[in-house]
Amino acid sequence: MSKVILSWHGRKCVLEHDKAMKVLDLMHDAEVFETKWRKDEDDTYHVFSQAPNEILHNSITISPLPLELYRIAKLAGRPD
């Protein structure tokens, strides 16, 4: 099965292609949670629905990971 790199808020994870697609499918159903900070007042909290493309826009990317590069990186392991 082909591997992909799923990048989410600056963190890169390697997943099988079908599992990465499941992550995207799950995120399409997500609601947005926001905290609004207001000077000299209590914070307010908000949960609301948003269009799936607005939730995913610029926050998650998926790119192919060639098998040879995956094997090289896997062999190198965690950096010192």
C-alpha positions as CSV (number, residue, x, y, z in Angstrom):
1,M,0.0,0.0,0.0
2,S,1.3,3.5,-0.8
3,K,2.4,5.8,2.0
4,V,1.6,9.5,2.2
5,I,2.7,12.4,4.4
6,L,-0.2,14.1,6.2
7,S,0.8,17.5,7.4
8,W,-1.4,19.1,10.1
9,H,-0.5,22.4,11.8
10,G,3.2,21.9,11.0
11,R,3.4,18.3,12.2
12,K,4.1,15.6,9.5
13,C,2.8,12.1,9.9
14,V,3.2,9.1,7.7
15,L,0.1,7.0,7.0
16,E,-1.2,4.5,4.5
17,H,-3.1,6.3,1.8
18,D,-6.5,4.8,2.8
19,K,-6.0,5.8,6.5
20,A,-5.1,9.4,5.5
21,M,-8.3,9.5,3.5
22,K,-10.3,8.3,6.6
23,V,-8.7,11.2,8.6
24,L,-10.0,13.7,6.0
25,D,-13.4,12.1,6.0
26,L,-13.6,12.4,9.8
27,M,-12.5,16.0,9.7
28,H,-15.4,16.9,7.3
29,D,-17.8,16.2,10.2
30,A,-15.9,18.3,12.7
31,E,-17.3,21.4,14.4
32,V,-15.0,24.4,15.1
33,F,-14.2,25.3,18.7
34,E,-12.9,28.8,19.4
35,T,-12.0,30.8,22.4
36,K,-12.3,34.5,22.2
37,W,-10.1,36.5,24.5
38,R,-11.4,39.9,25.6
39,K,-9.3,42.3,27.6
40,D,-10.7,42.9,31.1
41,E,-13.6,40.4,30.6
42,D,-14.1,36.7,30.8
43,D,-13.1,34.6,27.8
44,T,-16.0,33.3,25.7
45,Y,-16.1,29.9,24.1
46,H,-17.8,29.0,20.8
47,V,-18.7,25.8,18.9
48,F,-20.1,26.1,15.5
49,S,-20.5,24.3,12.2
50,Q,-18.4,25.4,9.2
51,A,-18.2,24.3,5.6
52,P,-15.8,21.3,5.4
53,N,-13.5,23.2,2.9
54,E,-13.2,26.0,5.4
55,I,-12.1,23.6,8.2
56,L,-9.6,21.9,6.1
57,H,-8.4,24.9,4.0
58,N,-4.6,25.4,4.7
59,S,-4.7,23.2,7.8
60,I,-4.2,19.7,6.4
61,T,-2.2,18.7,3.4
62,I,-1.5,15.2,2.0
63,S,1.4,14.4,-0.3
64,P,2.7,11.2,-1.7
65,L,5.8,9.6,-0.1
66,P,7.9,7.5,-2.5
67,L,8.6,4.0,-1.1
68,E,12.3,4.4,-1.5
69,L,12.3,7.7,0.5
70,Y,10.1,6.1,3.2
71,R,12.6,3.2,3.5
72,I,15.6,5.5,3.8
73,A,13.9,7.6,6.4
74,K,12.7,4.6,8.3
75,L,16.2,3.2,8.4
76,A,17.6,6.5,9.7
77,G,15.0,6.4,12.5
78,R,14.6,9.2,15.1
79,P,17.1,12.1,14.8
80,D,19.5,12.7,17.6
